[in-house]
Amino acid sequence: MAVIDSTFGAYLIGVVISAVLYGVTCVQVWYYYVSYPTDPWHIKSLVFAVFASDTVHQALVTHSAYIYLVSDITNPAGLQDLVWSLIVEVLFNAITAFLVQCFLSMRVYRLSNKSIPVTVIVMSSVIAEFVLSITYVAKALPIQTFAGLLELKGISSAVNATTAASDVLIAGCLCFLLQKSRTGFRRSDTMINKLMLFSLNTGLLTGIFAVASLISISVWPDAFIYIAFYFCVGRLYCNSLLATLNARRIIRAASTDDDLSMSLQGARKTNLATSQRPVPNNISIKIDTTHELVRDDVRDERYSASGDMKAMNVV
């Protein structure tokens, strides 16, 4: 029973958590297409491709779970055999990760003022992860048993390691470049702070699961704990992409609300100061003061808008 708990027990938990995350994905996809009907066709196509890959992956892990836990329930010896869907699911996990990481790499490219060296470094880690995943699938398909799959432990560890490295690298680059994009104005800096928080949350969460899978396969190579973590990686990539896209309106609204709040506070202070002073008789002084305020507002709005445009390159 202890062996079953650490193998197919962990396997079942991974499938259940993956199914829950897939439900969240479905809700986010529906919300995206309803809320952003005017998005460019390539963004809509990306969302569709990621969702389709994620759907196939969920179908594959569900199929493998049904074979092991239902069809082979009366055949304990069959639990040692590899089901084809358990290997093919790695391919679709890799496709989902590759699409999302390419999207994030494009954000790095735009935010870095189209820096080729930075983009090449990021894309190299993304491509390496994808190639290692394809290699793993190609080598694992001819294997018939879980015991034979242990021979690919090195490649499996490399896949998880490059996944974590790519996520940390992308999140680090985005945060560094966003930090450099600060303008000193509250509205744009508020937006940048929120974008940095999203970059850390989306990048590090998938990286944590990849590291957990790497540690699990190193410490418990005969258990399926690492499989439970790996099942959720693709789902997290899909949800991180959708959360980033769906949060755009919230981030913009929050930054606008902060700017409006600051403007209202300034207006109250100005009114209070004006009420305490006697009304000047020289109307030209009023006109000059008004013109000065208009110029300041225009200048502030111009710089604030410039900062917003810089920040929105990654929204």
VENMOVEN-V765842 format. One record per run of one state. SS is the DSSP state (H for helix, E for strand, L for the rest). FROM is the first residue (numbers start at 0). TO is the last residue. Records with the same first field share a line. If there is no record, write none. Layout:
BEGIN
SS: FROM-TO, FROM-TO
END
This chain:
BEGIN
L: 0-0, 35-39, 71-74, 81-82, 111-114, 140-143, 180-184, 219-223, 246-246, 276-281, 314-314
H: 1-34, 40-70, 75-79, 83-110, 115-139, 145-179, 185-218, 224-245, 247-275, 282-313
E: 80-80, 144-144
END
